[in-house]
Amino acid sequence: MKKILLSFSACLMVAYASSQVICKGVSPSNIAGNYTFSWAPPTGGWGTPDFLIPNTFVEDTLMMVDDGTPGLNAQGNPISGEGCNPLINNLTGKIAVIFRNTCEFGAKAFNAQNAGAVGVIIVNRNPGEWLNMGAGVDGANVTIPVVMLDFIDGMDIVAEMQNGPVVMFLGNKVGLFPTDGGLTPSTTLIPKQGGVVSFLAQNGTEFNFDLGARIYNYGNQSLSGVTLNATITNPTGTTVYNNTVTNITINVGDSVDVEPSQTNNLPQFSLSNYPTGRYTLTYTLTSSSADNDPSDNSLSYDFVIQDSLYTFANIDVASGNAAPSTHYRPSTNNATYAVCTVLKDANASRIAAVGVHFSATTAANTVPLDGEEIALYLYKWEDNFVDLNDAGFGFNTLTQVAGGYYYFPSDLQGELVYGEFDQAVVLEDGVRYLACAQTVNLDLYLGFDGDRDHTWNYNWYLQPMSPIESDGAYFAAGFGADVPNGLVLRVIDANNIGLNEANTIDGMAYPNPTTDKVTVSIEGEGLANLTVTDISGKQVLTQSLNLVNGKSAVSIEALDAGVYIFNLVLENGKTSQFNVVKR
């Protein structure tokens, strides 16, 4: 199964999370640390070095390319920095920085090489956009490393270059330093979900998770006195878990697993009760000798306990919901494509599923989303299996229990939106459910979270988490456990089903998120009273609305950035409630 992402390429993205292959800011200190990146491997027509070979790297000062072309590109950057023509500046001994936009990647890199560059960093043109860098005509002649950074990271580095020299490291660090231990997200046990529903996490029996990590020795000397500490803080910042494994020795080129099945292990995390809010798990690695590269010695993961959002993605601090960082679709897809999330819980009857949050975008944002239809499904997944290795595992018995449709009211590219099921469904204890958002538009890409890696969780628990569907076939791991989809299942207290249901009507606001104003859209006419509260319950705005064709404009320009709850009461007593995000 291949994926493409905001690209007309049908090739598999080469973005390596391999811990020994890094793109690292060396200096100054405010850009130091590791960056997410992709690189051009010596395949597919490239002549580039192979970063998978230990000690294959380049470290040097950055320099922006200049081919003398006047004007600005669509992102507001100098066209001269795209490097599509022979360069007029001397890059001898420098790592070239190049803006993506026009011309082939191979041509950009070859022009930089001809000007003396020892490496190339290409700054992508859109946030969260990853794709294969095709070699093109000139790629075979490029013998220096070529990497791509996300637009936001790249522009931060470009801005820092205006203040003085910026040094970066690109490549494989194995054997580079005497003492170098490290952790990697793909070999770390993390909280089971990013969004945990409080109704299903009332004590340690109902909600718990295992902890562990693989510790690598990347250095050229044996590591001794290795210590792995794990802490978890609760929403008030209080440490509620603090355990350490000590006195580990790791030979050169080796690794040690700290997990429940090993001699070296950390206790399971569980609490007698779980106050709602954000919890943070942090792993910290130390050894008896100072680490020559401590940038990979600590990893942190959040999970948020609240009453309505169930997701394997991260819950964003600003929005209070998922914030998909990237958008994918299968490269071979010809008909239907869906992202799904799985829920199975012994106490599921405490909640009812009411809808899903998701995001979508189109290739290079060239096709507007206005009026685009997304089908919503909630299935009972009735195949009888214990885990992924069970002979009974499959997607053979899916019984639909709810459905619905969402229509984009405007061109909400990449924005998280919410679609309701046609009915609220009280879930059953111990039954596996599959909630999906599906498109039939071949130009549509659906949201994923590239910042949360469930690889070891997937292999450890052997449970499906965020499958995808393509042309009627389901794939349990989606595009890989390192990129869970950004689908969020919204639930409510099952005890509230039927209460005041007759007086509740659907409503929404768009654009959402927004910076200044929204249009309220509701199934009603005439006068309505609007009350807006923040997430703490504080009233921040009241206003009378005159609904014309169910719509009315509301200005929130004076409000601070954050999440707000819109409550509307119509003249006939009907009510509606929905969230709006102010940026």
N, C-alpha and C positions, 0 to 999 in steps of 0.2 A: 504494500500500500504506500503510494507516494503522496506527498502533499506539496501544494504550491501556495504561495502566499503573496498576494498583491503583485503578482508577476504573471506574464504571459508564458513564462518558461514552464515546461512540464517535467523539469528535473527535480530531484530530491535536494532540498537545502542541505548545505554542508556547514552546519553550525556546531562546533565542538564544545561540549561542556567538559571534556576530558581534563582532569585537574592538572595534568602535567603540561598541557598545551595552553598557554596563557597569553593574553594581551594585557600588559601591566603598565600603569603609569608609575614611573620611577621618581621623577621630580618635575616641578615643585610638590610640596606636601599636599596641597589642596586638590591635586589631580591624581595623587598616588593611589594605587590599588588596582584590582583586577576588573576588567571590563568584559561584558558579553560581546562576542564577535563571531564572524564567520571568516573562513579563509579559503584561498584558491589552492587546492591540492595538486600534486603533479599527475593529474589525470584529466581526462576531458579536454585535452589539447594544451594544457599549461605546461611550462617548463620550470615551474617553481619548486623550491626545496620542500622536502617532506617533513612537516613538523612532528610527525609521529616518531621520528628517529630522535633518540635522546641527544640532548645538547645541540640541537639544531635551532639557532635563534639569531636575532639581530637586536642590538640595543644601541640607540643613538638619538640624536637631537632631531626634532621635527622641523620641517620647512614646507610652507605652502607653495604649490606649483604656480607658475605664471607662464601662460602661453601667449600673452599679449592681446587676447581678444577683448574688446571693450564691452561694457554693459553688464547688466545683472540678470541672473536666471530667475526661474519662477519662485525659488525659495528666498530670493533677495540677496544671493551670494554672487560674487564676481564670476562671470563666465570664464574669465582667464584662469580661475581656479579649478575648472573642469579638466584641464590638461588634454584637450582633444587634438591639439596641434603641437608641433615641436616647441619645447620650452625655451624661454628666453632667459631664465635664471639658472644658476649653477647649483646643483643639489649634491655635489660630491660629498660622500660620507654622511648624508642626511637621510632620514626617513621621510618620504614625500607624503604630503597630505593633499588629497584630491576630492573635490565634490563630485558625487554622482549626479547625473542628469541626462546628458546626451553623450553619444559615441560609445564604442565598445570598451568594456573593462580592460581587455588586453591592450588596446591602443593607449589608454591612459597610463597603464603600468609600463608599457614599453617606452613611451615618451619620457617618463620619469627615470627609468633605467638609463636611457641614452644621455640624460642630463646628470648622471653620476649617483643617483639615489641608491641606497642599500636596502631599502624596503619601501612599501607603499601602504598607506592607510586611506581607504576610501570612506568618506562620510556619506551615509545613506541620505536619501532625499525626503523620507517620510518616517516619523516615529513608529517603532514597532514593526518595521517592514524588513523581512529577511528573504533572501533568494540566492540561488546559485549565481556566482559570477562567471558567466560564460567567457571562455578564452578568446573567442572571435578569431580574427585573422592573425593577430600579433602575439597571442598568448603563448604559443610554443617558443617564442624567442625571449620570454620573460624568465629570468633566472633568479630573481630576487623575491622575497616573500611579499604576498599581497593579502591584506586583511580588510574586512569591512566592519565599521562601527555603526551603531544605531545613530540616527540623526541627532537626538538630544545629547548623548554622550559625546559624539563627534563635535558638535557645536560648542559644548563646554570646553573641550580641549582647544578648539580653534580660538575661542575667546581668551583662554589662558596664554596662548602663543603671543598675543599682543602685549603681554606684560613681561615677557622674557623667555629664555630657553625652556623648552619642554622636552624631557627625555622619556622614551618609552621602550619597553621590552616586548618583543614579539617572538614567540616560539616555544620550544620544549626546554623545560628547566631541569630535567632529570640529570643528576650528576654535576650540575652547575655550581652548587654550593656545598661546603663540607657538612653543615648541619641544616637540614630542611625537612621537617615533618609537615604533613598537610591533611586537610579534610576536603571532601568534595560533596556537593549536594546530591549527586546520583548514588552515593554509597552512605547515606545517612537516613536513619529512621526519624520521621517527622510526625507531627500531629495528624490524625487521620483525615480531618477536614479543616478547611480554612474558616468555614462558617458552621458552627455547631449549634443545633437547636436546643434551647434550654429545657424544653419539655422532655427531651430524651437524654438529659445529662443532669439528673437530680442528685446523683451520688457516684462514688467510685466504681460501683458494680455496673452502673449503666454506661458510664463514659470513662475510658482509660486508654492508654496506649503504651506500647513498648518503646524503649529508647536504645540507641546504639549507633555506632559509626565505624567505618573502616579508616584506620590511620595508616597513611602512606609514609614511607621513607624515600624522599626524592633526592636526598643528599648523597655524597660520595663517602660518608662515614656512617658507622653504625650509630643508631639512636638509642640512648639509655635513659633510664629514669623518666620515661614518657608517662604523662598524666592526662587523662581525659575527664573533664568536669562537665556536668550538665546541670543547669539551673532553669527553673521555670518561675516567672513572676506573675502575680495575679493582677487584676485591673487597677489596684491601688499601688502597684509597684513592689509589693511585699513578696519576698522569695518564699514559695510554697514547696519547692523541690530543690534539693542541692545534694548531689551524689557524685562521687569521684572514683575512678579506677586508676591505680597507681602502679609504679614500678614495672612498666612494660619496656621490653627491649625489642627493637626492630632492626634486622640486618639490612645492609645495603641492598636496594632494589626490591625490598620485601614490604609487606603490609601486615597488619594485625586487625582482626575483626573484634570489636566490642559489641556483643549482642547477647540476648538471653540464652542462646544455645551454647555459648562459649564460657570458658573459665573466667575470662574477663567480661563482666557484665554489669549493667546498671539496672536498678530496680524499676519495675513498671510504675508509671505515673498514674495516680488516682487520688482523689480528694473525697472527703465525706460529703462535701457540698460544693457547688460551683456558682459563686456570685457572677452575674452577667458582666460582660465587658471583654477587654482584650488581654490575652495571656501571651507571654513570650518565652519560648524555649531557646536557650543559648548553649551551644557546645563550645568549649574552650580547650585547646591543646597546648601543652607545655612539655618541656624536656629538661634534663639536667644541664644542657648546654644551650646558650642563646641561639634561637632560630635565625638563620641568615635571611630567610624570607618569611616573615610572620603574617603575610597578607592572607594566607589560607588557613590560619590557625583558629579561626572562630567562625561559626555559622549560627544564624538566628532565624527562627520561624515563629510566626504568630498564629494564633487561632482565636476566634471571637465567639463567645457564647452569648446568644441573644435569642429572641423568641420567634423569628420568622424566616431566616435565611439558611438554607442548607446547600453547601457547595464545597467542592474540592479545591476551588480556586482561593486565592487570597482575598480577604476583605479589606478594601482600601480605607485608610484612616480618614481621608477627606470626605469621600462620598458615603461611607458606611455600607457600601455594597461592593460587589466585584468590580474590577477595573481591568478587563482583558487587555493584555499588552501586545497581542498579535492576532492575526486572523488567517485561517487556513481553509483550504478545500482540497479534496482529492484530485490528483492530476488526471486520473482516468475516468472521472465521473461523467455520466451521460444523462442522468435523469434526476433522482432524488438524492439529497445529502442532508444529514441531520447530525446534530450533536446532542448527547444524552448524558444524564447523570443517574446514578444508581443509589437507591435507599433501601435498606433492610434493617429493621430494628425490632427488638423484642417488645418495645413499648410504643410502637408506631400508632396504635389506636388513640393515643393522646393528641394526635395532630391530624389536620386535614390539609391536603394539597389544594392550592387555589390558583397557581399559575407559575410562570417561569420568567426570569430575567435573562436576557441574552444580548449580544451585539452582532452587528453585521457590517460589512463594507463591500465595495465593489473594486474590481481591478483598477489600481491607480486612481481610485475615486472618480473615474471617468463617466460612470453610469449612475445617475441619481437614484436614491432609494425611495423617493416619493411614491406612495401607493403600493410598494412591494409587499407581497403576501408571505407570511411565515405561518406554517401549520404547526399547531401545538398538540402534543400527545402525552397521555399518561397511561402506561401499561402496567398490568400485573405481569411480572416475569415469572412464569410458572414452570419453567424447566427445573427439574429436581437435581440439584448439585450442591455439594458442600463447598468446593473451591474450584479454581481454574483447572486443576489437574484431574478433577472428577470426570469419569467417562460420560456422565449425564450433562456436562456443561454444553450449553448452546443457546441460541436465540430462536428456538423452534416454537415456543408456546408463549406468545405475547398477546394478552387479552386487553383490549383498550377499555379503560374505565372512565376516561374523560378526554376531551379534546377542545379545540378552539382555533381561532385565527387571530393573527396580529397584522395590521396594515400600517406601514410606516406613514405617519402624517406629513413628514418632510424628509429632507435628505440628511438623516441623522447618522452620518458616516462614523462608524466606530463607537457610537454612543450606546451605553447600556439602556435597554428599553424593557418594558414589562408587558407581557401578554397573559390574560386570564384564561383559565379553562372554562368550559361552558357550565360547569358545576363544581362546587367544592366536594372533594372526596375524602371521607374519613378513612385513613389507612388501617390496615390490619396488622396485628402483631406478628412478627416473624415472617412476613411476606415480602418478597423482593419486588421493588417497583422500578420502572424505567421511565423517566421524564425526558421528553425530547422537543427540540425546535427544528423544523425541517423546511428546506427550500427546494424549489424545482428550477430556480434560476441559475444557470451555469456561470453567470458573472458574479455570483454572491459568495463571499467568504464569511465564515462564522468565527466568533471570538474564542481565544484561548489564553491561558495564563502561562507565559514563558518564564515566570519568576518563581514558580513553585514546582519542585522536582519530586515526584512520587515514585521514582524508580525502585528504590529499596523497599518502600512500603508495598508496592505492587508485588514484588518478588517474595516479600516476607509474609504478608497476609494472604496472598493468592486470591484476592477478591477483585471483581471488576469494579471500576470507579467511574470513568467518563468515556464510555464507548462512542464510536461514531457509526453512522449508517451511510452506506454509499450504494446506490442502485439496488436497494433491498437487502444487501449483505451487511452484517454487523461485524465490527472489529472491536474486541473487548478492550484493547490497549489504546484505542484511538490512533493518534499519530505518534504514540509513545508516552510512557508514564511520566516522562520529563516535561510534558506540556499538557496538563489537564485542561479540559475545555472550560470556558468561562460561564457555563450555564449555571444558574442559581434557581433552585426550587423554592418557591415561596409557600410557607405553611402558616396555619393559624391554629389556635387552641380548638380542639375538636368540640369542646363544650360550648363554643360560641356559634356552632353551626345552627342556623335557623333562628337565632336571636336577632330580631329587627331586620331579618333578611328582606322582608317585603319593602322596607323603607330605604334600602340601600341600592344605589344605582352606580353604574360604571362611570368613571371619569378619568381624565388624564390631563397633562400639560405638555406643551412642546414649544420651542425646543427644550430638551431636558437631557443633560445639564444646560444651563444658560448663564449669561453674565449680567443681563439687565432686565429682560421682560419675558413673560411666557403668555401663551394663549391657552386658557382653560377650555377644555372640550368635555362636555357632559351631556348625558341623555336627558335633557330638560330645557325648558324655555322660561323666560320671564326673569323676575328678580330673585337673587340669591344672596345670602350672607356668607362671606368668606372670612375664616379665621386661620391665620398661619402661626404655627408654633415651631420652635426649634426642637432638636431631639431630646432636650432636657425637659420639654413641656412648657417652656416659657413662651407666652404669647408675644409675637413680634410685629403682627400686622392684622388689622381688621379692615374690611372693605365691602361695600355693597356692589354687586355686579348685576348688570342687565344682560342676560343671556339671549343672544340673537342667533338663531339656528344652533343653539347649544354652545355658543362660543363667546368668550369675553377676554380681553387683554388685561393682564395684571403686571404692574411694574414692581420688581424686587431689587431695583438698582441700589436702594439704600441699605439693603441687608448685607451682612458679612458673608463671606464664602462659607458654605456648609450645607447640611441636609435639613430641609424644612418639610413639615407636614401640612398639607392643604386640607382643610375641612370646610365643606360647603353644605349649606342648608337651604333648600329651595322653599318657595312659598307654600308648596303642597306638603311640606314635611319630609320630603325625600332628602337623603344625605349621600355624600360621597367623600372619600378620603383617598389621598395619594401623596406620594413624596415628590419633591422637586429639589434638584441639586443646583446650588448657586456657586459658580466658580469665581 
